């Protein structure tokens, strides 16, 4: 425990605040949780991450920028986990703010929040991978290549895990967690969006490296 407290104290103040914010988001997401049967599957990994963050960041330190990217992804995931992704009420929020529905404006026939988070994974993972590899002597080109490949590999692994998990869950809970919403190409679209997010980050990382 002393080592853990030391690791927490050694974290930059900004990173401590970011982990505290993520922990608070998980707590808020589970107040009057509308889908309690599947909520633990979404939120337990986040709780484990927040708990292990001081030790992980001591072993593999990251800049505040990189941790902020990770925080953005996990906050999006936490929001999705509250509503089991497929039921995030962004249309209700949009109507309350603007009087117009996002789905009506763009002709959506399904809830696309899960697509946003898959895209965000590619966006947020890329700078973290690039920073880590560059610190260990990789060239910028190699780091960017690995970042895109990492995004594709993790995306594919997650889709396989999601398929396996739905095989062992009860039918209703499996449908809630899987979030396929009747789209037979759901897994392929999710992976494609994650890759697109990573690819769009390439010119940003190149420009940042040139300005450093």
Secondary structure, 3 states (H helix, E strand, C coil): CHHHHHHHHHCCHHHHHHHHHHHHHHHHHCCCCCCHHHHHHHHHHHHHHHHHHHHHHHHCCCCHHHHHHHHHHHHHHHHHHHCCCCCCCHHHHHHHHHCCCHHHHHCCCCCCHHHHHHHHHHHHHHHHHHHHHHHCCCCHHHHHHHHHHHHHHHHHHHHHHHHHHHHHCCHHHHHHHHCCCCCCCHHHHHHHHHHHHHHHHHHHHHHHHHHC
